[in-house]
Every structure is written in C-alpha cells, then in structure tokens.
Amino acid sequence: MTLDISGRTFDPRDNHNELLLAQGKLTLDSEQNEAALARDRRWRVETMDLVGRAGYPAWLPDSFRITIGAGGGLQIGVGRMYVDGFLAENHGLPAAEGGTEDFDAPHAELRSSTAVPFDRQPYLPGGSAPDPTAGDVLVYLDVWRREVDHLKDPSLVEPAVGVDTAGRIQTVWQVRALGVPEGVTCATPDDEIDAWQAEIQPSTIRLTTLLVPVADPGNPCDIPPGQRLRTTENRTYRLATHGLHADGRPLLKWSRTNGSVATRVTTLDSATQITVAEVARDDVHRFAPGDWFEMIDDRLEFAGMPGLMRMVETADPATGLITFQGPVPAGTFPANADGVPDPDRNLRIIRWDQKGEVRASGGALLEDLDNPLGPGVFPVPPAGEFVELEAGIAVEVSFAPGPQKVRVDDHWVFRARAATGTIEILNTAPPVDTHHHHARLAVVEGGAGGWIEPIEDCRNPIDTDEECCCTFVVAPGESIQQAIDQLPPSGGCICLKPGTHAPQQTLVLGRSGVTLHGEAKGVVVQAPRGDPALRITGTAREPAARNRIATITFVGDDVLAGNGGLLDVSGADDLVVSDCRFSAAPEPVGIAIRIAASDEVTVRDCRIDSAVTGIYVTDSSGDIVVRDCGIETGRVDGGPGLVGIGMDRATGPIEVSGCTIRNGIAGIVVNDDPGGTPFSLAFRSRVTDCTVECAEAPEGIPPGVAIGIDMAAGMAEVRGNLVRYPGQGHVGIRLAAARSSASGNRCLHVGRVPGAATIGIVVGASDPNLDIPPQVEDVEVSGNVVEGPQSGIVALNTQECRITGNHVGGGGGEAAAPGIFAQDCTGLDIAGNDIGDSSVGIGIVQGGRCRIADNRIERGGFGVVVMNQDAPTVTGNRLRQPSRGGILVAAATARAVIGGNRVLNAGFAAPIGTGIGCYLVLGETAVTGNEVMDTGQGPDGQASNIAWGIFGDLVLEALVAGNLVTYAGGQTRDVANEDRALRYRGLLEASVVLADRRIVLGFPIKILGNSFTGSGATALVEILSQQLTDTANIRFERVTFSDNYCMHFSLPPSDNRATVSLTGRHAAVVGNQIKSLVGEYFPVNLNFMDATYVGNVAENVPVQGGFVPTPTNSFNLDT
C-alpha cells in the first residue's frame, strides 16, 4: 500500500542537500520528497559515522536490553537503539496495557518505564514468544521503514478536511529470536552462524527496465510512429515481489498507479464477499470486474507475508459491495459477529494491474491471469529474458552474485512520461525503500526449566564520556605492552583490533589515565599459562587512577596458583572495567577479577565463565561497584565454584546490582569470616536486583559458608534479589550486622527434601565457638518471599528487630521446617507475614518482649509457639488448619497477652487438638477477644480424639475474656468425647497458719464475657485443681465466672457432671447464660467451693457447693 506520488527522484550520487524554492514556480511532490530523503540520508550517515553500525545511549542502559520477566518470559527494555543510522525506540508498555507512565522532563513527554514482553511488541501483532525448551537463541533487532497512509492509520485524516492528505514514513522495529547451536556467543562471527548469515543478507534480486518495439497505432495523432512508449498518460509504475513460486522463482505483481488504488474493508460479509469504504474514486482509480486485488492487514505485513490475491467478480460503487471467487479461509482476518474486521489490524485491499496471459520474451507462458481462481501473480521470466507489462514497457529480473535472497514486497518505482515517450531506465537496480537492518541484542540459553540466566548482552553502548582517540592501534601479533609503555605521561588510548592477542608475559598497567579497549566484539587477550592476563598496579601514594578497560575477552589457561586474578588489580583508584568477558580454556581460573587495596572500582556489563571465584575484593578496598554482570563459577573437576562475588577486610562499601551469579557454593559474600563470627567494615553496602543460583554444597563445607547473599556489614541493604539453592545446609540471605535491611527478595529452596538446616533468611549469627554470640540490633526483614521446604526466616540473638510483610511458603506440610523462628531475641516484632505449610508457623524460644501480630498462617503443623519468653504478645493473627495446634505459650514470665486472634480448624491431626494453649506461665495470661472455631476438626473428615478450644496449665494468674469458642456447622463432634471449650488449671495456692489466722497465698482466674459452644462428656468449661499437701494445691485461689454464654452438647445427665466445672477456694458466678440441649443438665458444679451465684440463666441449680444468696431461684432464672 503506497501513496499516489508522481515519482521517486532522489539519488544520493547527486549530492543534493536542500530544496531551493523560486518565486512564482511550481513545486512538485517529488521535489519535496527528494528534499526529505536527502536530509534523512544526511542524518543517517552522520549517525553511523559517530556511533557505528549499532549502539544504544549509555545513559539509557535498559535500551532494548533483553531480560527474563517475572513470569519467566523474555522482555524488552525501554529506550533507544541506532541501527545503520535508523532510530528504533521502544516507548515501553503503555498504561492502557498495564505499564507505568510518568512525565519525562528532558523529553517533555509521557514515557513508560515498563519493559515490553516479547509477545506484546507494538509491531509484532499476534506474535509468540520463543520456546526455551527448543534451546539457545540469538535475540536480535530488525529495523525497517514503511509508508503509512490513512488506510493504515485512520487518525491521519483531518476531520475538518474530511479527505486524506499527506502520508508518513514510519520506522518499524521487531525483536526476534533465532535458534542457534550451543556455544554461540555475541563474539561469534556472522559467517559462523548459518541461520544468522541468511537472515541479515540483503535481497539480491535486481531489476532492469526497458522499452520494446510494438506495432504502430492506427491513429498516428495519438502516438507518433516509432515511439516505443505506447501510452498518452504519465504514470508511476511499481513492481513488487509477492513471495516465491513452488519452484523457488520470485512471484511478481505490478501497478501503474504506484499501488495507490486501495480502500479499507469495512465488513467481511462472507467468504467471497466484502464491503469496502470506496469502490471508485473516478473512472480510472477504481475496482472493476476482472481486476486483481490483494487483501492484506498489518499482521501479514509485519510478519513479512504476502496478502491474498483475488479477482473482482462484481463491484458496486453505490453499496461498496465487492464479490470474488476463491473463498477466504476462515480465521485469516479476525472479525466480530457482525463481520466487522479487527480495527487494530487495518484490513485493506490494493489493486494490482497485471492481467491476461503473461509471457516471457522467449514465448513461454508464465501465467494465465484470466483464470479467476489462479494465483493472480506471475513468476519472473527465465534468465536473459524479459516480460512486457503494457504499452511497450518491459522488465528483466536478475540476481547479484552469491546466494539468492528475496523478501516479500521487494519493490521498484519508475516513471513513464508520455510527453517524451520515455520511461525511467533502471539497470540491475536493487529494491528501494524497504530494507531490513539488524543488530544483535543478546544470546539466551534455553532449557527444560525455562530461560537460564545470565543473559549474554550483545549490545554496544554509545558512551560519549568514554571517548578514545586511539593513541595506538594494536593488531593481533603486535605488542600491547609496548603500546602501554610508549604512552605519554598524561595517559592515552589503546585500541585493540579484533582477533586473539597472546602476550608472552602478563600485561602490566602501572600508570594513570589509560583506556584499553577492544575496537569491537571479538577482541581476545590470552593470558600466559597460570598467570594473569592484565595486572593493574599502583601504590597508596601513587595509585593507578582513571583507567578504563572495555570490550575485551580475557581468557585464562589453567588455575591461577596464588598469582592473583585473571585481571589483577592492586592500588587502583577510579577504575572502570566494562563490557568485558572472562573465561577459561581449557580449565577454570582461580579468580577472574581480584581487587586489592583499591577504591572506586566499577565492574559493569561483564561476563565471567569458569572461575572458582568470580570477583574477589580484599585488603582495605572500598567504594566498589559491580553492576549488570553475569558470573558462572566452576572447578576443574566439574564441581561448583566457591563464590561469585566475595569481599573481605574491606574499609568501604560495595554495591552489587543487576548481576546474575550461578553455580557457586556461595553467591555474594561481604564478610571477613564466613565460617566464624561474621564481621565487615563495608558499611552501607548494597546488593540489589540480582539473581543468585547456588550449587549444592559438597560434604565437609563448614556451616556459615553456603550462603546465597551473606551481608556482615552494618547499615546495609539487600533488596529485590532472587536467590535459588538446592540441597541441605544452604542459607538464602544472612544479615549479621546492625541497622541493615532485607526487602523484596525471593529465596527459593529448589530441593525436594525438607529440613531445618536450609534457611531462607537469617538475621544474626551463632558462632559455635562462642558462649555468647554477637547481638544484632535494629534489622528489618520486610516484603520478602521464601518458598520451598526450609526454615523460612530465622532470627538469632537480636534486639529490636522487625520481620514484617513477608510470604513464607514451606510447601512441605507439617513435615517441613518452621516458617519464622527466633531464638534469644528481645523486642522482636513479627507482624503482617503470610506463612503456609510449615512445621511451626512462628516459633520463638528465649528472650523477651517479642510481639507476634497480624500474621496469616495456613496449614502446616503448629501455628504459633512461644517458649521461655518474658512478656510475649500474640495478637491479631489468623490461623487456618494448623494440624498440630493453634497458639501455644509455654514457660513464659510476666504477662503473656494472647488477644484478637482467629484460630480455625486447629489440632485435627493431634491426639488432643488445641486452639489456644498456655503452659507453665509464671505470671498472668491474658487470653482476650479471640475467635476459636472448629478445633479438632480438619479437612476430609480428619478429627482429633479430644479437642480443647482454650486451655492453660500451671498458670499463675489468668484473664479469659471476650473470646468466642464454637463450631461453624453446629455440633460436629462426638458428644462422648471429653472435649472442652475452656480447660484451665492454676499453678499454686498455698496456705499457712500464723497465730490464730490462716493466710492463703494464691492468684485468681477471671472468665468474663466469653461465648462457649461445643461438646464434652462431663463438662464444657473446666477449671481444674490438684492437691499436693494439706496446705498446697495446684489451682487458682479465686474463680470469677461472669457474663458468659455456654451452649453444651452432651449425653443425658447421670451424675453430678455439669456444663461448667469450677474448682478453687472461692468463686463468683454472676450473669451467665448456660444451656444444654439435653435439658435438665446441671449448669455449674462448684466442687465444694463457697460461691456467689446470682443473675444466671440456666436449666437447673448448681451442685456440690455452698452458694449465696438463697434461695437460688429467687436470684437466678431457671429455664
């Protein structure tokens, strides 16, 4: 689909720059278009001269960067790339599709910051993402231009004018993936990747135009005798390819109006009938019976596929109805129930003017286009022959030397002018306008589990801040060291030509202001066997400063035995290593990059393969930055490497961001003593947005070594990282210093065997060689996700720390490890977490003043367990189906608060299922405002033998108030079970006789305003006692039972059993409502206590006690 232009006159060989207007003179469309093309070419060649064939702005590092999204698919970063001078711009995922748009002040426009998923590209409608199980892919950018008019973009029509006006030239880009063999890298030459070489090869088809003799016309006044152009009209011809014939020959179509007779399809009426917006503009620009038209939409155009050719059978200008033979296959062009095509795909038809029998100049029939069911196009004539289009105009097709390459819509435009009887002569001319330009973006490894990081980045940055004048250019075989030594004192730039450079000795850079960079991908520096490839050296007094190393592949040979790293840095300042690769042949190197006694060192956009340690920072180094690097470690024996990035004996921070680290026992370590007492002076270090995939630790590795991210520096931040680890004994993230934080991370244990030895996140550290481990304070762990059968988050010996808003999914049921566990912690706040399938949802042992609040705990074993704590608080939590029990506080001191919790279906897999329990509390338990429902009842009919909603034993003092203990579906348990809604026993009541009076030492239980519903063979509520001696009992001294509601499901009464059984020295039973469905059941058994019994509503009188006031029915209501 093109515009009705008078011709294409631009020729770069004319060196025309601008259009110069003259007064009173006409200006043609071809002149305006020529001026626009001249300016465009000037901008493009200038861009290529400045930035090369392809590059992205260094200050927009995500430009077309290929990454793996949250769903595992590939995504395309927001930004710009220049490819052969063409600007391709990814504006990001629009807000209408879920992107985040903000005002961009430098550009003064709205811009999205959200990467575009591979299958949602703007110029790849209906495209699909590559399949990682098919293997490795080379991801590349394809850029070209196309003409756009009102049929492709209806918004181009100005409503005030009402007709189409000028068209547009649009830059189109697509990111595509090409399957490649294993081992292909960004540096692999084009001619070594067959599929890539075939993709980037330009079209080789060529066109020659000519005029051929025809018979003179009958009227010489129309066309002079002897003139070969037999037409009285000025025309602009367009010849285009339409795919390939079955025998491989290109198929052709042509138009005498540059393909401008076209219209939009408004309705797909049937498989052989359509309604269009305009059948006829005039008698010439119209669709008429016998015309061939192409039916095409944006999806086919962007996919590089031809449209469907059909012959017009009837065309009605009044209704816009066109019929044709040869039905359109169902589903080719999506439409709604009314037949209206998808408006976003811009379905249209284009008239082409080939007709009749098409013969080669040798006489062979190429195609009979009078057949309405034929292809509608014709193959190229045999080599050396031509085919006449019409009126003496003929074309000959040939090919450039080498493999033949033809793309759909390769086309040519040429003019025919009746005034001179000539046509524009093309001589083996290549196609015009639509040329595809390519740039590699990344090589991505695929596997059965999905795409595998790190992704090798093939892009080249355009960094004007890193300009290099190339003081020396060194080709393979020439001396790099000599070039370094000959630089002036101020420094300079050394450019290495592509190929392998193999110095006999380690290169030494002991000066400042030097840039050593590769000219392009494919520069290799081979290290001497067993030694570093490059050593950068300085001193504390005179550091090697302001040096830059870029775009070089360093290859080591054999493990470095104590000789430093493949790149060895000592005494450097303001060093940048960028876009480099470090690999080994044939055996892994010991350390890829070693940095010692250096400051302000940046390593960015680098890839490290086959090193025992990727980057090692040591000896009073600081202000280190490692950004967007890929590191894969390994050993000679094929085992895992030691660590991806390690830092010890630091004096300043390290910042690691956007890196991918694989196959190490540890990932990122900032710790002077990983296997002992954690310590580091790298304060304010940061590890953000990294992916760490650890390997299984071999046997014999000491504890504290196998850690994904080990941060022992204070005031540090660990955020937004993904850490994966298999097997037993690994820790995802450890924070071992004060005032640090871990947020937004995901720690995934991919092993199948559960166990407490594997931990997602650890706060603090416990050195087995120390009696008292160092205490960690003011650490925050928030918004993390910990998944897999492991201990989720563990805090050891902390003070005033916070574990909030995390998701812990054990995935192993009650056989897994704890969700959140704390030991020896004071003032720990565990709040707002989401925990599932853990042996204990939240467990705390020792310490004091810890708060467990507003957590959600699903399934698993025990919900919350608190032991050996001073003044614990458990409030606002939501527990569902903890199979072993709900909330347990044991061996506590001071006041233990359990309030506002909701406990559902607790303890169904235990012999005695409990909702809330307290045991051995040397203080008060305040159990208030809780909802305890369906205790002992589990899914699929599972049930405990006995169920206790709330219980306490050996509790010094108790408040049980405002709780709801019930069953959602009414009575679902066997009434013969010895269930209890409330079961409590005090700790100690003792009496002594002094002189003539007895002094009783004891503590009360207050049971106030509760609602108890459930079963119990001998009681629903039971307060117990046990006599130790004549003067000592295990019980509460005084019992208050007031304002409670009891609904008791039980067997018929046969003795003194009662709904409420109370024991103690004295009791107050006031204002309760007590009911048993069997009727006439005793409401209260006082067990021989003296009690106040007043204001109660019950079915019977209390038994076994002395109570006042009397008579009972005068002060209580007997129902």
URRAZI-V922664 format. One line per field, one symbol per residue. phi: phi as a letter, one per 30 degrees, with the letter a starting at -180 (. if undefined). burial: b if it has 24 or more other ideal C-beta (glycine too) atoms within 12 Angstrom, else e. A space follows every 50 residues. Layout:
BEGIN
phi->???
burial->???
END
This chain:
BEGIN
phi->.bcdcdlbcdbdddhdcbdcdbdicdbddddddddddddddddddddddd cjdaabdddcdcehdcbcdddjcdbcddkbbcbhiddcbcdiddddcjdc cbdcdechadbdccdceedbddcbdidbddcdddjdbccbccbabbdbbd ddbeddddedcibdbdcbccdcbbcbbcdbddjdbdddeedcbedddddd dddcdbbbcaccdbddddcdddbeeidddcaccdbccbcbdbibdecjdd cbbbbdbhicdaaddcbcdadbabccdadbdadcdacbejdcbccbbddd dddicdddcbcdcbbcddcidbcaciddeeidbebdddiddeddchdbbb dccdaidcbdddjdddacddddcddibbdddeeicbbddahidbbbcbbd ejedbbcdidbbbbcbbddcibbddcbhdddcidccbbbdcacbdcadcj dccddddcdcdccddcdbdhebcccejcdddddddcddedjlbcccdekc cbddbedbccbcicccbddaejdbccddeibddbccbabddbddchcbbb hbccccbiddcicjcecccbicbhcbcbhcbbbbaccdddbdbcbbhbbh ccbbhcbbbhbdbdbbcahicahcbbbhccbbcabddiddddadbbbbhd badbccbicbbbicdbcbbcadbedbddaacdeidbbbhccbcdcddddj dddicdbdbccccdhcbbbiccbcacicidbdbbcbbdhcbbbicbcbdc dccdlddcbdbccjabdddcdbddccbhcbcbicbbbjdaddbbcbhcbh cbbbiccbcdibidddcddbbbbhcbidccbiccbbhbdbebbbbijahd bcbhccbchicddbbbbhcchdbbbidbcbhddcldcbcbhcbicccbbi dbbchdidccecdbdbbbbhcdlccccbiccbbhdiccdhidaddbbcdb bbbhcdbbbbbiccbabdcidccddddddbdbbbbdcabbbbcchcbccc cabcbccbicbcblcldcacbbccbbdcbdcbbcaddbbcbbhccbbcca dedbaddbdcccblcbbbcbiccbbbddihdddbcdhiddbcbaiccaca cdbhacbbdbdeddcbccd
burial->bbbbbbbbbbeeeeeeeeeeeeeeeeeeebbebbbbbbeebeebeebeee bbbbbbbbebbbbbbbbbbeebbbbbbbbbbbbbbbbbbbbbbeeeeebe eeeeeeeeeebbebbbbbbbbbbbeebebbebeebbbbbbbbbbbbbbbb bbeeeeeeeeeeebeebeebbbbbbbbbbbeeebbbbbebeebeebeebb ebbbbbbbbbbeeeeeeeeeeebeeebbbbbeeebbbbbbbbbbeeeebb bbbbbbbbbbbbbbbbbbbeebbbbbbbbbeeeebbbbebbbbbbbbbbb bbbbebbbbbbbbbbeeeebbbbbebebeeebbebeeeeebeeebbbbbb bbbbbeebebeeeeebbebeebebbbbbbbbeeebbbbbbbbbbbbbbbe eeebbbbbbbbbbbbbbeeeeebbebeebbbbbbbbbbbbbbbbbbeeee bbbbbbbbbbbbbeebebeeebebeeeeebbebbeebeeebbbbbbbbbb bebeebbbbbbbbbbbbbbbbbbbbbbbbebbbbbbbbeeeebbbbbbbb bbbbbbbebbeeebbbbbbbbbbbbbbbbbbbbbeebbbbbbbbbbbbbb bbbbbbbbbbbbbbbbbbbbbbbbbbbbbbbbbbbeeeebbbbbbbbbbb bbbbbbbbbbbbbbbbbbbbbbbbbebbbbbbbbbbbbbbbbbbbbbeee bebbbbbbbbbbbbbbbbbbbbbbbbbbbbbbbbbbbbbbbbbbbbbbbb beebbbbbbbbbbbbbbeeeeebbbbbbbbbbbbbbbbbbbbbbbbbbbb bbbbbbbbbbbbebbbbbbbbbbbbbbbbbbbbbbbbbbbbbbbbbbbbb bbbbbbbbbbbbbbbbbbbbbbbbbbbbbbbbbbbbbbbbbbbebbbbbb bbbbbbbbbbebbbbbbbbbbbbbbbbbbbbbbbbbbbeeeebbebbbbb bbbbbbbbbbbbbbbbbeeebbbeeebbbbbbbbbbbbbbeeeeeeeeeb ebbbbbbbbbbbbbbbbbbbbbbbbeeeeeeebbbbbbbbbbbbbbbbbb eebeeebbbbbbbbbbbbbbbbbbbbbeeebbbbbbbebebbbbebbbbb bbbebebeeeebeeebeee
END
